Amino acid sequence: MKAVVLTGHGGMDMLQYVDYPVPQPAADEVLIEVHACGMNNTDVWVRQGAYGTDEDPDAVASWRRGKPTLEFPRIQGADTVGEIVAVGDNVEPARIGERVMVDFSIYNTESDSLAEIDYIGHGADGGYAEYCVVPSTNAHLVKNPMSDAELATFCCAYLTGEHMLDRARVAAGERVLISGAAGGVGGGLIQLCRARGAIPYAITSRAKADAVRALGVEDVALRDEGNWVEQVTSLLNGQPLDVVADVVGGPLFKDLINLLRPEGRYTTAGAFGGAIVELDLRTVYLKHLEIHGSSQGTRKAFARLVGYIESGKISANLFATYPLSEFHRAQTDFMAKGYVGKLVVMPDRFFKPV
């Protein structure tokens, strides 16, 4: 089969489009013919080794703190959609032919704890290939008329967003401010807030404001035009800000924390604007704030996500597709961030331009 293989930490030259052995399903696994796979920031940061360590934030290190699980060569790609074409022992042969969306999490425990979590595309080979194997319980049949590329926009971004909202206990009627709203997680957060009856506000740029509004946000503050903090305050019109859902960090962080009401909650699953932030602990303890770190999501959250898709409560936000053979171009465009929504890679024989 053809696959994009990560051979080490570094630049784009570490990603090679090669012939690679087709994996075989072991017991309790299924073999998926990949039709589409969404792209994520995690792919880039893992390639770059940009996650640092507890002791040294600038150290070259992969996504998982503690015990390393990334081995080279590795096929990345978490947002896999495709068709089951073979099954291992203990899996019903009737599953062959199912169109599935993959829950990319490697849970490692039977509980809802995510302390030992890993993911397909990091601790095991993922979907930037023509075939991949996953545990049968991770391959979810989804009954929806969306295209494969559209279905591949949900997995990582929306599961991450749903768990962020779970961690912060977001409830109907609460006001949530979302950073990075033009990206996959940010756009997903807007729809996921609406799905549970919360009221989303967003921070974005002037160029992307109309596209973000189309996702269902209550209103937007423009980070590149005027004082965005004053804009948020005006949008809230005297109402309290209950939750901040942040994937940017960096220089936004201090103001995001300050905007929260007393006993407000901050939840984060990213830091593409900067991982090292300014924090006044007095603000945290005097306002009785909560700060939640979040990554991936639980089995229950993924099942809820599938339910949202099948019921039509959330919709795909697909910007563009790329053939797998042009992966370097796809990731270059991804890193440029000149779009709203998700970019999806497809094996060449299934490629359909969007």
Secondary structure, 3 states (H helix, E strand, C coil): CEEEEECCCCCHHHEEEEECCCCCCCCCEEEEEEEEEECCHHHHHHHHCECCCCCCCCCCECCCCCCCCCCCCEECCCEEEEEEEEECCCCCHHHCCCEEEECCEECCCCCCCCCCCEEECCCECCCCECEEEEEHHHEEECCCCCCHHHHCCCHHHHHHHHHHHHHCCCCCCCEEEECCCCCHHHHHHHHHHHHCCCEEEEEECHHHHHHHHCCCCCEEEECCCCCHHHHHHHHHCCCCCCEEEECCCHHHHHHHHHHCCCCCEEEECCCCCCCCCCCCHHHHHHCCCEEEECCCCCHHHHHHHHHHHHHCCCCCCEEEEEEHHHHHHHHHHHHHCCCCCEEEEECHHHCCCC
